[in-house]
Amino acid sequence: MFQWKKLKKDDIKREILAGTTSFFAISYIIMVNTVILAEAGMPKELTIFGTIFISIIGSILMGLIADAPIVLTTGMGVNSFFTYTLVFSLGLTWQQALAVSFCAGIVYLLVAFTKLSKLFAEVVPETLKIGITVGIGFFLVLIGLEKGHLILRGEHTFLQLASLDNSLTLLTLFSLILTVTLFVKGIQGSFFIGIVVVTCIANVFGMVTPSEHFSLSGLSNYSQIFLQLDFSTFFSKSFLLGVFALSMILIFESMGLLKGLMPEVAEKQYLRAYRVTGFITLLSGVFGTSPTVAAAESATGIEEGGKTGITSITSGICFFFALLALPFLSYIPDSALAPAIIITGFLMIQQIKMLHFDEFSDYFPAMLMIVLIPFTMNISDGMAFGFVAYPLTKWVAGKKAELSLPMWLISGLFLMYLIVNVLI
């Protein structure tokens, strides 16, 4: 029986608030994904519909089938792979890249509906699961700091603090203080309240410059990207390399994200969530957008008390209303969203205390993930180095007995993924 069937009225209110918070935390993906796909040659005014449609379907199905508080939407990092690797590096058209995405979804589902999915989930050591969770936490903190204009690319360093004479930086600091205060005092809906208050202040004082507006009128041309998959290069080296690399990203990034967001979840529920993620990934190419993943920002809703599928269903409904309110989305400043993302990231980072720092072969691979996920801004690449390092570190430490054949297999697949990334 799904958990939401046992909920009381107050619990349902909490779930709805959590789902709304998750939506606002990830809502930036609507605009950002559109911009990234536009660089691949896809029309902005149409890809925004693909992004929203797949997010609606994915989030609602995640709630109805898996009863999990996870938002499914187009993934940051995966969309960059779609544009900059499949299209720019491999020379595929965006239509062919959509076909690559579809094929990668089929590979994902072959894993998800066989014993491989359970095997992969069971053989991954706890230390790597912790590394994934903490790495994603740092990843969120970095995203929040950047979105809030608190850090920027340095002239002589990778990053540096932004100047305090920037009004948006000051707005983020105010937003962070407000949200932290509400959160520490245990006020329900602290993230959502912070977003609403700061959005109102920013618009009253003219601190928001709306980006280009979109309208529903573009729906009449949506057929230009819907079902536009091109399999004409199916047997080419570029197409097959793209399918392999993207499959590796989706299979293991989804596993890592779901385990990181729901560390205590029952195996059956995890498996349902994993399969739903694969199915929606398959559909993303059909709907004319880049592949979907479980949004790391789902953690904001989970921290607000979201525990069931009502949270994700609410997020899906919010994406539907976003479709109706497209002209108004750009009035929500990043400064209002950043604190929820930053605080959630720090809450995930707490898991680092579970690492066994008295055993180097345990914590070194996990720390590689923790460092590389945020610094590369790529969850898949960071995970790959950790998975490759784990068996090698155990081997040289004389702890071969702790390694299983499936673990060597996973490590080998990640090594192939890294090699393929170099080749393309």
Helices and strands as residue ranges (DSSP letters): G 3-6, H 9-26, H 28-38, H 44-61, I 62-66, E 72-74, H 78-80, I 81-89, H 94-112, H 115-123, H 126-147, E 151-153, E 159-161, H 167-184, H 190-204, G 216-224, H 237-261, H 267-286, E 292-294, H 298-303, H 309-324, H 326-329, H 334-349, G 350-354, H 360-376, H 379-396, G 400-402, H 405-423
